[in-house]
Amino acid sequence: MTTTQIAPPVATAPKPAFKLNWVQLSPVLYTIGLFVIWEIGVRLSGLPHTIFPTPTRVFEAIVQYWSPIWKNSLQTLYTTVLGFIIAIVAGLGIGLFIGWSKTIYAGLYPIMVGFNAIPKVALVPILVIWFGIGTVPAVLTAFLISFFPIVVNVATGLATIEPETEDVLRALGAKKLDIMLKVGIPRSMPYFFGSLKVAITLAFVGSVVSETVASNSGLGNMMASAQSNFNVPLVFAGLLMLAIEGIVMYALMAWVEKRMTGWAHRSTMSN
């Protein structure tokens, strides 16, 4: 009669109860470090707050002027998002049109590049003549400055279809529209959603430029008024609010990109 021996259980090391994710904490830590260096640098240099305020003076200005800052921040966010939405619709449509044919691409692309080279601040006076001072010029400036990256990326995505793929699909009886719908548009989606992160930050630039020149509200107008009164902490408070809005909208676009085109990203970057 044979007896079976049971091996003793192997002891395993206990798992740590809590582990810091330094990748997720790094934005917060770097931001805190930036404010600390800013605070120390300004105090050591002895610069007056009318030239370069410390972060503490900027935060004091945010608390002191919170009501106008909040109101103007919402106005800037409204004009930016509205212009950005128009840019998405127009940019996607124009990009698909340009990418439809090599002839159209070769004919219209230089025109698009030339238009994009025009400083958008130079167009604000024309928009004021056409639409008056207010929200409309800010929305249109945000649109004009942000739609070009969308057009370029969508057209590039369509233009990078391999000729071999088109030849195979045509041999199987596919028409130009079938190739565009089943291959071209899906292929251009990573380019499209990637361009949204660039376009939303440019839209903020357009809104603020127009608000500074031709508006009675918005963060751009508020900062211009504060600058004329030498209220530099309020100017920096407006810049800080713009940065926060830009980061939030960029993160939202990055989340949308990951949700819609996560299949296209295979990053091997190490920590």
N, C-alpha and C positions, 0 to 999 in steps of 0.2 A: 504494500500500500504506500503510495507516494503522497507526500504532502506538498502543497504549493505554498511558497513563501510570498508574502505580500510586502512589496517594497514600501519603505517608510515614506510618508508625504514629504515632498520637497518644499522647504520653506521659501517663501517669496518675500521679497522686500516690500514693505508697505509703501503704497503710493502717496506722494505728497498731497496733503489736504488742499493746498492752494498754490497755484503757480501763476506768477505774473506774466501777462502777455505783453512783452515789451514792444512788439510791433504796433499793437493797438494803443499803447500808452505813449508812444513816441511823439505823436502830434501834440498832445497836451504838454508833455515835458519840454519839447522844443519851444512851444509857445511861451510857457512860463519862463524858460531860460532867456528868450528874446526880451521879454518885458523886464526881467531882472537886469540884464546887461544894459538895456535902454535906460532904466532908472539910475543905475550906478554911473553910467557914462555921463548923463546930463548933470547929475549932482557934482561929480568930480570936475567937470568942465566949467561949472558955474554959469552956464548960459541962462538968461532970463526966460521965463515961461512965454514971453511974447515972441521969442525966437524959436525955441525948441522946448515944449513943455514935457515934463516927466509923465509917465503913465498914470501916476496917482492924480496929477492935475487933470489929465484927460478923463479919468473915471469920475472925478469930481464934477467936471463939466457935463458928463452924461447924466449924472444924477440931477444936477441943477437945471439943465435944459431938457429933461426927459420928454416932456410933452411935445415941444416942436420937433425934437429928434425923432420921436416915434411917428408923428404925423408925416414928416417929410420922408422918412424911411419907407413907409407904406406907399407913398406916392411914387418914389423911385422904383420900388419893387413892382408896382403896378405897370408903369410905363415900360420897364425892362421886360417883364414877362409877356406883355401884350406884343411888343415889338419882336420878341423872340418867337412867339407862336406864329406870327406872320412870316418870319424868316424861315421857320421849319416848313410851312406849307409851300411858300414860294421857292425856297431852296431845293426842296425835294422834287417839285415839279420841273423846275428849270434844269436841275441836275439830270433827271431822267430824260428830258428832251435833248440835252446836249450829248448825253451818252448813247442816245439811240443810234446815231450814225457817225462814222468817222468824218464825213463831210461837214455835218453840223458842228461836231466837236472842233474841227480845225477852223471853222469860220467864226464861231461865237466865243470860243475860249479867249482869244486875244482881246476881244471887246470887253469881256468880263474882267480880265486882268487890268486893262486900262481904267475901267470904272473903279475898281477896287483901289487903284493907286491914288485916286483923288482923296485928299484929306477930308473926312466927313465933316469936320468943323467948318470947312469952307462952304458946305452945302446948307448949313443951318440958317444963314441969312436968307437964302432962297426959299427955304421951307417956311420961314417967318413971313415972307412976303405973300406966299401962297395961302398959308393956313393961320397966320397970326401967332401971337405969343401964347404958349400954354402947353397942353399935354400932347397934342398932335405932332408938333415937331420933334419932341423927345421920343415918341413911339416910332416915328419914321426914321430917326437917326439910329435908334437901337436896331431897327430892322435892316437898314442899309449897311451897317457895319458888321452885322452878324450873319447875314445870309450867304456871303461868299464862301466861307469854309464849308458850309453844307453843300453848296453847289459843286465845289471842287471835289469833295470826297465822294459824293454820289456818282458824279461823272467818272471819276477815277476808278471806282468799283466796277462800273459797267465797262470801262475801257480795258480792264485787265482780264476779261474773259479770254481764255486760250483759243486761238483760231482752230486748233484741233477739235476742241469741244463743240464749236459751232459747226464744223464740217460734219462731225458725227451726228449731231442732232438734225442737220439738214438732210443727211442721208437717210435718217429715219422718218423723214417727212415733216419735221417741225418747221414752222414758219417763224418769221422774225419776231412776231408778238409772243409766240410760245417760248422762244429762247429768252426773251426779255423777262417774261413772267416767271418762268420756272428755273432759270439759271441766273440771269443778270441781276434782277432785283434782290433775290436772296443773297447773292454774292456781295452786293453793295451795302447790305444792312450793317455789317460791322464797321464799315467806313462811315456810314451815316450816323450811327449812334455814337461813334467815337468823335465825330465832328461837333456833336451837341455840347460836349464839355468845353470846347474852345469857343463855340458860338455864344454860349450863355455869359461867359466872362467878357467877351467883346460887347455884348448887348448892354452890360452895365456901363462900359466906357461910353457908348453912344448916348445913353440916357443922361449921364452926368454932364457930358460935354454940352448937350442941348440945354439942360436945366441951368447950367452956369451962364449961358449966353442969352437964352430966350425963354425964361419960365419964371413964374411967380411962386413956385413950390418945388419940392423935391430936395434931396440932399445937396445937389449941385448948387441950387439957388441959396440954400441955407449956408453952405460953406463960403460962397461968394460974399454974402452979406456979412458973415462973421469976419472974413478977411478984411473987408473994408473998415470994420470996427476994431481991427487989431485983436480980435478975440481968437487967438491961435489955438488954445485948448479946445474950443468948439469946432474949429476946422479939423483938428486931429480926431475929435469925437465922430465927426461925420465920416472921415476916412475909415475909422475903425468899424463903424456900422456898415459901410460899403463892403469892407473886407469880410465881415460876418455874413452878410447876405450873399456875397459871391461864393464863399466857401460852402454855405448851405445848398445853394443851387447847383454848384459843381458836384457836390456829393450826391445830390438827387439825380443828376444826369449820369453819374458813374454807376449808381444803383440801377437805373433803368437800362444802361448799357449791359451790365452784368446779367440782369434778368432776361434780356431779349437776345443777347448774342454771347452768352457764356460759353457756348459750344465752340466759339471761334478763338478762345483764349486758352493757351496751354503753357502757362508761364512756368519756368523752371528756376526762377530767381531764388537764391538762398537768402536766409535772414542776415 
